[in-house]
Amino acid sequence: MDQAKESAGDKIKAFLKKNVVMVIAFIAAAVSAIFVPVDKEYLHYIDYKTLTCLFCVLAVVCALRRINFFYMLARKVVQMFKTAQASILALVYITFIGSMLIANDMALLTFLPLGFFVLTTTHKEKYMAFTFIMQNIAANLGGMLTPFGNPQNLYLYTKFSIPTKEFILIMTPPFLLSVVLFSVCCLIFVKRDEPLHLEDETLKLPIARALIYLALFALAIVIVFRGVPYWIGLIVIPAALLILDPKALKMVDYPLLLTFVFFFIFSNNMSRIDVIREFMSGLMQKNTLLFSTLSCQIISNVPSAILLSQFTSNYPALLVGVNIGGVGTLIASLASLITFREYTKLNPGKTREYIAQFSAFNFSFLIILLLFMHFLLPLLQKLLD
């Protein structure tokens, strides 16, 4: 009996530790409800379209992961290259592109293990911290180009009904600069002529199932781009996965969805408190880009997007801020916490070395991107007007 209780207690502790941001969001929502008692306005807090789109994308990506679709594709790409520099560049680019298609968190969960496998089997462990950090930066910044690449993008894209062309126009400059920055880092910090050979591995892809999942993924993307009503996806995708792979539905990051719900409650309650609304609106009016970027360093990018969207209509600056703000501190992005957790799990005893490298690269990227967009954003906004 005691062992069962201990086991249950350990599971709860592990769950809470793994989902710290969700717990913080719940506490914030609960405290805010003391100052703004529950009323009929609460019914309008939740952005159901954002939650549905996020759920649909996550569910299909989980199904594709379960058949090793992304892993096999990435492995084939890495096998094409014969040096450590080229292979690490390939791993970073795969993560970068993957974040645009399957969201940054999923890209890291899929491609970090591949990076670990490639470097350990080819005895290039000395590049482990660097590769994980570059994959993390690539995931955070690669997802900025598409509305579904980062969770905060999906929320802002829906909340402000941002036209797709305008969204891409705003995010293309920091996206391209990010490509240049991490490419240069890989070329400088990884020796050019070190040979690397990855042995072949026998993995079979269930073609029929993969095609169905890709069709479901296409449906999820069409829903994000407002081509199909979101309720259709909420019916079709779970129904298909219940038949084809119920375990994929169990793998969905439901704590992330709950985090959104709790922050919807918290942020809307904050906007109904006069003193806070005036204070936050004043800050955002002074410099939306700077304050949204700084906010990410303290409370992470997804909560920042949800909270600050209540106090500004300047969505171009907010959109850029909560995307480039994903690099910086370990808590600036959920993706960074995932990378840190995976690295320390796979490389015990090397935490200090990782944090030092992580901070140096992340803050360098953050400063360069912030300065670049500080000067460019006003020109983009004039162009949009």
C-alpha positions as CSV (number, residue, x, y, z in Angstrom):
1,M,0.0,0.0,0.0
2,D,2.8,2.4,1.0
3,Q,4.7,1.5,-2.1
4,A,1.6,2.2,-4.3
5,K,1.2,5.6,-2.6
6,E,4.8,6.4,-3.0
7,S,4.7,5.4,-6.6
8,A,1.6,7.6,-7.2
9,G,3.3,10.5,-5.3
10,D,6.4,10.1,-7.4
11,K,4.4,10.2,-10.6
12,I,2.6,13.3,-9.5
13,K,5.9,15.0,-8.6
14,A,7.4,14.0,-11.9
15,F,4.4,15.3,-13.8
16,L,4.5,18.6,-12.0
17,K,8.2,18.9,-12.5
18,K,7.9,18.2,-16.2
19,N,5.1,20.7,-16.6
20,V,6.3,23.7,-14.4
21,V,4.9,26.3,-16.8
22,M,1.4,24.7,-16.7
23,V,1.5,24.7,-12.9
24,I,2.6,28.4,-12.8
25,A,-0.2,29.2,-15.3
26,F,-2.8,27.4,-13.1
27,I,-1.6,29.3,-10.0
28,A,-1.7,32.6,-11.9
29,A,-5.2,31.9,-13.2
30,A,-6.4,31.0,-9.7
31,V,-4.9,34.0,-8.0
32,S,-6.3,36.4,-10.7
33,A,-9.8,34.9,-10.1
34,I,-9.6,36.2,-6.6
35,F,-9.5,39.8,-7.9
36,V,-11.9,39.1,-10.8
37,P,-14.5,36.7,-9.6
38,V,-15.9,34.2,-12.1
39,D,-18.7,35.6,-14.2
40,K,-20.2,35.1,-17.6
41,E,-17.3,37.0,-19.2
42,Y,-15.1,33.9,-18.5
43,L,-17.0,32.1,-21.3
44,H,-15.4,34.4,-23.8
45,Y,-11.8,34.1,-22.6
46,I,-10.9,30.8,-24.3
47,D,-9.8,31.0,-27.9
48,Y,-11.3,27.7,-29.1
49,K,-9.9,28.0,-32.6
50,T,-6.3,28.3,-31.5
51,L,-6.7,25.3,-29.1
52,T,-8.3,23.2,-31.9
53,C,-5.7,24.0,-34.4
54,L,-2.9,23.3,-32.0
55,F,-4.5,20.0,-30.9
56,C,-5.0,18.9,-34.6
57,V,-1.4,19.6,-35.5
58,L,0.1,18.0,-32.4
59,A,-2.1,14.9,-32.8
60,V,-1.1,14.2,-36.4
61,V,2.6,14.9,-35.7
62,C,2.5,12.4,-32.8
63,A,1.1,9.8,-35.3
64,L,3.8,10.5,-37.8
65,R,6.4,10.3,-35.0
66,R,5.1,6.9,-34.0
67,I,5.9,5.4,-37.4
68,N,9.4,7.0,-37.4
69,F,8.5,9.2,-40.4
70,F,10.6,12.2,-39.4
71,Y,13.4,10.2,-37.9
72,M,13.8,8.1,-41.1
73,L,13.7,11.2,-43.3
74,A,16.3,13.0,-41.2
75,R,18.5,10.0,-41.0
76,K,18.7,9.7,-44.8
77,V,19.6,13.4,-45.0
78,V,22.5,13.0,-42.5
79,Q,23.8,9.9,-44.2
80,M,24.3,12.0,-47.4
81,F,27.1,14.0,-45.6
82,K,30.6,12.7,-44.9
83,T,32.1,15.3,-42.5
84,A,31.2,16.4,-38.9
85,Q,30.6,20.0,-40.0
86,A,28.3,19.0,-42.9
87,S,26.4,16.5,-40.7
88,I,25.9,18.9,-37.8
89,L,24.7,21.6,-40.3
90,A,22.3,19.0,-41.7
91,L,21.0,18.2,-38.2
92,V,20.5,21.9,-37.4
93,Y,18.8,22.6,-40.7
94,I,16.5,19.6,-40.3
95,T,15.5,20.9,-36.9
96,F,15.0,24.3,-38.3
97,I,12.8,23.2,-41.2
98,G,11.0,20.7,-38.9
99,S,10.0,23.5,-36.6
100,M,8.2,25.2,-39.4
101,L,6.2,22.1,-40.2
102,I,5.7,20.3,-36.9
103,A,6.2,23.0,-34.3
104,N,9.4,23.6,-32.3
105,D,8.8,21.4,-29.4
106,M,8.0,18.4,-31.6
107,A,11.0,19.1,-33.8
108,L,13.3,18.9,-30.8
109,L,11.7,15.8,-29.3
110,T,12.2,14.2,-32.8
111,F,15.6,15.4,-33.9
112,L,17.6,15.8,-30.6
113,P,17.8,12.0,-30.1
114,L,19.0,11.7,-33.7
115,G,21.7,14.3,-33.0
116,F,22.8,12.3,-29.9
117,F,22.8,9.0,-31.9
118,V,24.9,10.5,-34.7
119,L,27.5,12.0,-32.5
120,T,27.8,9.1,-30.1
121,T,28.0,6.4,-32.8
122,T,30.6,8.4,-34.7
123,H,32.6,9.3,-31.5
124,K,32.1,13.1,-32.0
125,E,30.7,13.7,-28.4
126,K,32.8,16.8,-28.1
127,Y,30.3,18.6,-30.3
128,M,27.3,17.4,-28.3
129,A,26.6,20.6,-26.3
130,F,27.1,22.8,-29.3
131,T,24.9,20.7,-31.6
132,F,22.0,20.6,-29.0
133,I,22.3,24.4,-28.5
134,M,22.2,25.0,-32.2
135,Q,19.3,22.6,-32.7
136,N,17.5,24.5,-29.9
137,I,18.1,27.9,-31.4
138,A,17.1,26.6,-34.8
139,A,13.8,25.2,-33.5
140,N,13.0,28.4,-31.7
141,L,13.8,30.7,-34.6
142,G,12.8,28.3,-37.5
143,G,9.2,28.2,-36.3
144,M,8.8,31.9,-36.5
145,L,8.1,31.9,-40.3
146,T,4.8,30.0,-40.2
147,P,1.6,30.5,-38.1
148,F,1.8,26.9,-36.8
149,G,5.6,26.8,-36.3
150,N,5.4,28.2,-32.7
151,P,2.4,28.0,-30.4
152,Q,2.5,31.8,-29.8
153,N,2.3,32.4,-33.6
154,L,-0.8,30.3,-33.9
155,Y,-2.4,32.3,-31.1
156,L,-1.5,35.8,-32.4
157,Y,-2.3,34.8,-36.0
158,T,-5.8,33.9,-34.9
159,K,-6.4,36.6,-32.3
160,F,-5.5,39.5,-34.7
161,S,-6.6,37.8,-37.9
162,I,-3.3,38.5,-39.4
163,P,-3.3,38.1,-43.3
164,T,-1.0,35.2,-44.2
165,K,1.1,37.3,-46.6
166,E,1.5,40.0,-44.0
167,F,2.6,37.5,-41.4
168,I,5.3,36.1,-43.7
169,L,6.5,39.6,-44.7
170,I,6.9,40.5,-41.0
171,M,8.8,37.4,-40.0
172,T,11.0,36.8,-43.1
173,P,13.8,39.3,-42.1
174,P,14.5,37.8,-38.7
175,F,14.0,34.3,-40.2
176,L,16.7,34.9,-42.8
177,L,19.1,36.5,-40.4
178,S,18.7,33.5,-38.1
179,V,19.7,31.2,-40.9
180,V,22.8,33.2,-41.5
181,L,23.7,33.3,-37.8
182,F,23.5,29.6,-37.0
183,S,25.1,28.6,-40.3
184,V,28.1,30.9,-39.6
185,C,28.3,29.4,-36.1
186,C,28.4,25.8,-37.4
187,L,31.1,26.8,-40.0
188,I,33.2,28.4,-37.3
189,F,32.9,26.1,-34.4
190,V,33.0,22.7,-36.1
191,K,36.1,21.6,-37.9
192,R,35.7,21.3,-41.6
193,D,37.6,18.1,-42.5
194,E,36.7,15.8,-39.7
195,P,35.3,12.6,-41.3
196,L,32.0,11.2,-40.1
197,H,30.3,8.0,-41.3
198,L,26.8,6.9,-40.2
199,E,26.0,3.2,-40.6
200,D,22.8,2.2,-42.3
201,E,19.8,1.0,-40.3
202,T,16.9,-1.2,-41.3
203,L,13.6,0.7,-40.7
204,K,10.4,0.1,-42.6
205,L,7.9,2.8,-43.2
206,P,4.2,1.8,-43.4
207,I,3.4,3.6,-46.7
208,A,-0.4,3.5,-46.6
209,R,-0.5,4.8,-43.0
210,A,2.1,7.5,-43.7
211,L,0.0,8.8,-46.7
212,I,-3.1,8.9,-44.6
213,Y,-1.3,10.8,-41.8
214,L,0.2,13.2,-44.3
215,A,-3.3,13.9,-45.7
216,L,-4.5,14.6,-42.1
217,F,-1.5,16.9,-41.6
218,A,-2.4,18.7,-44.8
219,L,-6.0,19.1,-43.4
220,A,-4.6,20.5,-40.1
221,I,-2.5,23.1,-42.0
222,V,-5.5,24.1,-44.2
223,I,-7.5,24.7,-41.0
224,V,-4.7,26.9,-39.6
225,F,-4.7,28.9,-42.8
226,R,-8.5,29.4,-42.4
227,G,-9.3,27.3,-45.5
228,V,-11.6,24.9,-43.6
229,P,-13.7,25.5,-40.5
230,Y,-11.8,24.3,-37.4
231,W,-14.6,22.1,-36.1
232,I,-14.2,19.8,-39.1
233,G,-10.7,19.0,-38.0
234,L,-11.9,18.5,-34.4
235,I,-14.2,15.7,-35.8
236,V,-12.1,14.2,-38.6
237,I,-8.6,14.0,-37.1
238,P,-9.4,12.4,-33.7
239,A,-11.9,10.0,-35.4
240,A,-9.2,8.9,-37.9
241,L,-6.6,8.5,-35.2
242,L,-8.9,6.6,-32.9
243,I,-9.2,4.0,-35.6
244,L,-5.6,4.0,-36.9
245,D,-3.5,4.8,-33.8
246,P,-5.2,5.7,-30.5
247,K,-1.9,5.9,-28.8
248,A,-1.0,8.9,-30.9
249,L,-3.9,10.8,-29.2
250,K,-2.5,9.8,-25.8
251,M,0.9,11.3,-26.7
252,V,-0.6,14.8,-27.4
253,D,0.9,17.5,-25.2
254,Y,-2.3,18.1,-23.2
255,P,-0.4,20.1,-20.5
256,L,0.5,22.6,-23.2
257,L,-3.2,23.0,-24.2
258,L,-4.1,23.4,-20.5
259,T,-1.3,26.0,-20.2
260,F,-3.0,28.0,-22.9
261,V,-6.4,27.7,-21.1
262,F,-4.9,28.9,-17.8
263,F,-3.1,31.8,-19.4
264,F,-6.2,32.8,-21.3
265,I,-8.0,33.2,-18.0
266,F,-5.0,35.0,-16.3
267,S,-4.4,37.4,-19.2
268,N,-8.0,38.3,-19.6
269,N,-8.4,38.9,-15.9
270,M,-5.4,41.1,-15.9
271,S,-6.9,43.2,-18.7
272,R,-10.0,43.8,-16.5
273,I,-8.0,45.3,-13.6
274,D,-7.7,49.0,-14.3
275,V,-4.4,49.7,-12.7
276,I,-2.7,46.7,-14.4
277,R,-4.3,47.5,-17.8
278,E,-3.0,51.1,-17.7
279,F,0.5,50.2,-16.5
280,M,0.9,47.4,-19.1
281,S,-0.6,49.5,-21.9
282,G,1.8,52.3,-21.1
283,L,4.8,49.9,-21.2
284,M,3.7,48.4,-24.5
285,Q,3.1,51.9,-26.0
286,K,6.7,52.9,-25.2
287,N,8.4,50.0,-27.0
288,T,6.3,46.9,-27.8
289,L,9.3,45.0,-29.4
290,L,11.6,45.6,-26.4
291,F,9.2,44.8,-23.7
292,S,7.7,41.7,-25.4
293,T,11.3,40.4,-25.9
294,L,12.2,41.1,-22.2
295,S,9.0,39.5,-21.0
296,C,9.9,36.3,-22.7
297,Q,13.1,36.1,-20.7
298,I,11.1,36.1,-17.5
299,I,7.8,34.3,-18.2
300,S,8.5,32.5,-21.5
301,N,7.3,33.3,-25.0
302,V,3.8,31.7,-25.1
303,P,2.6,33.3,-21.8
304,S,4.1,36.6,-23.0
305,A,2.1,36.5,-26.2
306,I,-1.2,35.7,-24.5
307,L,-0.7,38.3,-21.7
308,L,0.7,41.2,-23.8
309,S,-1.8,40.8,-26.6
310,Q,-4.4,42.2,-24.2
311,F,-2.6,45.5,-24.0
312,T,-1.5,46.4,-27.5
313,S,-2.8,46.4,-31.1
314,N,0.8,46.6,-32.5
315,Y,0.9,43.0,-33.5
316,P,3.9,43.2,-35.9
317,A,6.2,44.3,-33.0
318,L,4.6,41.9,-30.6
319,L,4.9,39.0,-33.1
320,V,8.6,39.7,-33.7
321,G,9.3,40.2,-30.0
322,V,7.8,36.9,-28.7
323,N,9.6,35.0,-31.5
324,I,13.1,36.4,-31.2
325,G,12.5,36.5,-27.4
326,G,12.4,32.7,-27.5
327,V,16.3,32.7,-27.4
328,G,18.0,34.1,-24.3
329,T,17.4,32.5,-20.9
330,L,16.6,28.8,-20.3
331,I,13.0,29.8,-19.5
332,A,12.5,32.0,-22.5
333,S,10.9,29.1,-24.4
334,L,9.4,25.8,-23.5
335,A,11.6,24.4,-26.3
336,S,14.8,25.5,-24.4
337,L,13.6,23.6,-21.3
338,I,13.0,20.5,-23.4
339,T,16.5,20.7,-24.9
340,F,18.1,21.2,-21.4
341,R,16.1,18.3,-20.0
342,E,17.2,16.0,-22.9
343,Y,20.9,17.1,-22.7
344,T,21.2,16.6,-19.0
345,K,19.4,13.2,-19.2
346,L,21.8,12.0,-22.0
347,N,24.9,13.7,-20.7
348,P,24.9,13.7,-16.9
349,G,27.5,15.7,-15.1
350,K,27.9,18.3,-17.9
351,T,25.2,20.8,-16.9
352,R,27.5,23.7,-16.1
353,E,29.4,23.5,-19.4
354,Y,26.0,23.3,-21.3
355,I,24.5,26.4,-19.5
356,A,27.7,28.4,-20.2
357,Q,27.6,27.7,-23.9
358,F,23.9,28.0,-24.1
359,S,23.9,31.5,-22.5
360,A,26.8,32.7,-24.7
361,F,25.2,31.7,-28.0
362,N,21.6,32.5,-27.0
363,F,22.2,36.0,-25.8
364,S,24.5,36.7,-28.8
365,F,21.6,35.7,-31.1
366,L,19.1,37.7,-29.0
367,I,21.1,41.0,-29.1
368,I,21.9,40.8,-32.8
369,L,18.3,40.0,-33.7
370,L,16.8,42.6,-31.4
371,L,19.1,45.4,-32.8
372,F,18.4,44.3,-36.3
373,M,14.6,44.3,-35.9
374,H,14.7,47.6,-33.9
375,F,15.9,49.4,-37.0
376,L,14.1,47.4,-39.6
377,L,10.6,47.0,-38.0
378,P,9.6,50.7,-38.4
379,L,10.3,50.4,-42.1
380,L,8.2,47.2,-42.3
381,Q,5.4,48.9,-40.5
382,K,5.4,51.8,-42.9
383,L,5.3,49.3,-45.8
384,L,2.3,47.5,-44.2
385,D,0.5,50.8,-43.7
